[in-house]
Amino acid sequence: MVVFAAFFRLPSNVTRQICLKHLISSRLHANVFTHTLTHMSTTKPNVVFVLGPPGSGKGTQCNNIVKQFGYTHLSAGDLLREEQSIPNSQYGDVIEHHVRNGTIVPVEITCSLIEKAMERHAVKKFLIDGFPRNQNNLDGWNAQMSDKVNLEFVLFIECPEEICVERCLNRGKKGSGRSDDNMESLKKRFRTYTNDTMPIIEYYDKLGLVKKVDGSVSNPEKV
């Protein structure tokens, strides 16, 4: 299991040094690198986007960051599935259609669920995983949320497709409860990831906001 450290803060109005530590099997890895950013306003929630292919371990690694550094983890996928499970939800049928087809839920729905979830938490440091997944997501986020939060950086979890597929299929066999943990849906999800999500990661990379970590070294049984 890989545990990724979050970014530490210094007092306000100063330049802060930020460390991302690699922890493997709950032990500190030797590789520690630093990055300097200007301190962000504390009046707005701080957000880290967590992106990577299906099965790369976004949820597991976010949970580890939460335990180590007190961030609140919001999974776009979990929020959508939770909404889908609510009887007579106005969005339920739309979400189900997109989940089964491996396509992306309209951004208005996802942003609305994320914003409501953020409002429910007192801690204003958020890991948002699985979002933004395409240009429409990015445009919708910028229109609806960009002036309400501080985007700290994007954590990109790299992992080979064959490892991700194996993890997802194993997860499905063990009763994950996810309707998309099957080969047919996975093919569509990876196609969507390659065509739609990678350009978003590349966009943020050009802005110097992407931090890459290796998700392949984590224990597949714990992803």
C-alpha positions in Angstrom: 0.0 0.0 0.0 1.3 3.5 -0.9 0.5 6.4 1.4 1.0 9.8 -0.1 1.6 12.8 2.2 -0.3 16.0 1.7 1.1 19.5 1.3 2.0 21.2 4.6 1.2 24.9 5.3 3.2 27.7 6.8 1.8 30.8 8.5 -0.2 33.2 6.3 1.3 35.9 4.2 4.6 34.1 3.7 6.0 31.8 1.0 5.4 28.3 2.1 7.5 25.2 1.4 5.5 22.1 0.6 6.6 18.5 0.9 5.1 15.5 -0.8 6.4 12.3 0.9 6.2 8.8 -0.5 5.2 6.3 2.2 5.3 2.6 1.2 3.7 0.0 3.3 3.1 2.7 6.0 6.8 3.5 6.2 8.5 6.6 5.0 10.1 6.2 1.6 13.5 7.8 1.1 12.3 10.0 -1.8 11.1 13.3 -0.5 10.8 16.3 -2.8 9.8 19.9 -2.1 7.9 22.5 -4.0 7.3 26.2 -3.1 4.0 28.0 -3.6 2.7 31.3 -2.4 0.4 31.0 0.5 -3.2 30.9 -0.5 -6.1 32.7 1.2 -7.5 30.8 4.2 -11.0 32.3 3.7 -11.7 29.7 0.9 -11.5 25.9 1.0 -8.4 24.4 -0.4 -8.8 21.7 -3.0 -6.5 19.0 -4.4 -7.8 17.1 -7.5 -6.8 13.5 -7.6 -6.8 11.9 -11.0 -5.7 8.6 -12.5 -7.0 5.7 -14.5 -9.7 3.4 -13.1 -8.2 1.1 -10.5 -5.1 3.2 -9.9 -5.8 3.4 -6.2 -7.2 6.9 -5.9 -9.6 6.1 -3.1 -7.1 4.1 -1.1 -4.4 6.7 -1.4 -6.8 9.5 -0.5 -7.8 7.6 2.6 -4.2 7.4 3.6 -3.7 11.2 3.1 -6.9 11.8 5.2 -5.5 9.7 8.1 -2.0 11.4 8.0 -2.9 15.0 7.3 -6.6 15.7 8.0 -7.9 16.4 4.5 -11.6 15.6 3.7 -11.9 13.1 0.9 -14.7 13.6 -1.6 -15.0 11.0 -4.4 -17.0 12.3 -7.3 -17.8 8.7 -8.2 -19.0 7.9 -4.6 -21.1 11.1 -4.5 -22.8 10.1 -7.8 -23.4 6.5 -6.7 -24.8 7.8 -3.4 -27.2 10.1 -5.2 -28.1 7.3 -7.6 -29.1 5.1 -4.7 -31.6 7.6 -3.3 -35.2 6.6 -4.1 -36.8 8.9 -6.6 -33.6 11.0 -7.0 -34.0 13.5 -9.8 -30.6 12.5 -11.1 -30.7 8.8 -10.5 -31.6 7.6 -14.0 -29.2 10.0 -15.7 -26.3 8.8 -13.4 -27.2 5.1 -13.9 -27.1 5.6 -17.7 -23.7 7.2 -17.7 -22.2 4.7 -15.1 -23.2 1.7 -17.1 -22.0 3.2 -20.4 -18.6 4.4 -19.0 -19.4 8.0 -20.0 -19.2 11.1 -17.9 -22.1 12.5 -15.9 -23.2 16.1 -16.8 -21.0 18.5 -14.9 -23.9 20.5 -13.5 -24.9 17.4 -11.5 -21.4 16.5 -10.3 -20.5 20.1 -9.3 -23.7 20.5 -7.4 -23.1 17.3 -5.4 -19.4 18.3 -4.7 -20.4 21.8 -3.5 -23.1 20.4 -1.2 -20.7 17.9 0.2 -18.1 20.6 0.9 -20.6 22.7 2.7 -21.3 19.8 5.1 -17.7 19.7 6.4 -16.1 22.0 8.9 -12.6 21.1 7.7 -11.8 23.1 4.6 -9.1 21.0 3.0 -10.5 18.7 0.4 -9.2 15.9 -1.8 -11.6 15.5 -4.8 -10.9 12.4 -6.7 -12.2 11.4 -10.1 -12.8 15.0 -11.1 -12.5 16.9 -13.4 -12.7 14.1 -16.0 -13.1 16.0 -19.2 -13.2 19.5 -20.8 -16.8 20.0 -19.9 -16.1 19.1 -16.3 -13.2 21.6 -16.3 -15.3 24.4 -17.9 -18.2 23.7 -15.5 -15.9 23.7 -12.4 -14.3 27.0 -13.5 -17.7 28.6 -14.1 -19.3 27.3 -10.9 -16.5 26.8 -8.4 -13.2 28.4 -9.3 -14.0 31.6 -7.4 -15.1 29.7 -4.3 -12.0 27.5 -3.7 -8.2 27.6 -3.9 -6.9 24.8 -6.2 -3.6 23.7 -4.6 -2.4 21.1 -7.2 -3.4 18.0 -9.1 -2.2 14.6 -7.8 -1.8 12.3 -10.8 -1.6 8.7 -9.9 0.1 6.8 -12.8 -0.6 3.1 -13.2 -0.3 0.7 -16.2 -3.7 -0.3 -17.6 -3.1 -4.1 -17.1 -2.6 -3.6 -13.4 -5.7 -1.3 -13.1 -7.9 -3.8 -15.0 -6.8 -6.7 -12.7 -7.5 -4.6 -9.6 -11.0 -3.6 -10.9 -12.0 -7.1 -11.9 -10.8 -8.5 -8.5 -12.7 -5.7 -6.8 -15.8 -6.7 -8.7 -15.4 -10.4 -7.8 -15.2 -9.5 -4.2 -18.5 -7.7 -4.3 -17.6 -4.1 -4.6 -21.2 -3.2 -5.4 -20.1 -1.2 -8.4 -21.9 -1.9 -11.6 -18.9 -0.8 -13.7 -16.4 -3.2 -12.3 -16.6 -5.5 -15.3 -14.6 -5.9 -18.5 -17.2 -4.4 -20.8 -17.6 -1.2 -18.7 -13.8 -1.1 -18.1 -13.0 -0.9 -21.8 -15.4 2.1 -22.1 -14.0 3.7 -18.9 -10.4 3.4 -20.1 -11.3 4.8 -23.5 -13.0 7.7 -21.8 -10.0 8.2 -19.5 -7.5 8.3 -22.4 -9.6 10.5 -24.7 -11.1 12.9 -22.2 -9.2 12.9 -18.9 -5.6 12.8 -20.0 -6.0 16.1 -21.9 -7.1 17.7 -18.6 -4.1 16.3 -16.8 -1.9 17.6 -19.5 -3.5 21.0 -19.3 -2.8 21.3 -15.6 0.7 19.9 -16.1 1.5 22.8 -18.4 0.4 25.1 -15.6 2.9 23.5 -13.3 0.2 22.1 -11.0 0.6 18.3 -11.5 2.4 16.1 -9.0 2.9 12.6 -10.3 3.1 9.5 -8.2 3.4 5.8 -9.0 0.3 3.9 -8.1 1.5 0.5 -9.4 3.5 -0.3 -6.3 0.5 -0.4 -4.0 -1.0 -3.7 -2.9 -3.8 -4.5 -5.4 -5.7 -6.3 -2.6 -6.0 -3.0 -0.8 -7.0 -0.8 -3.8 
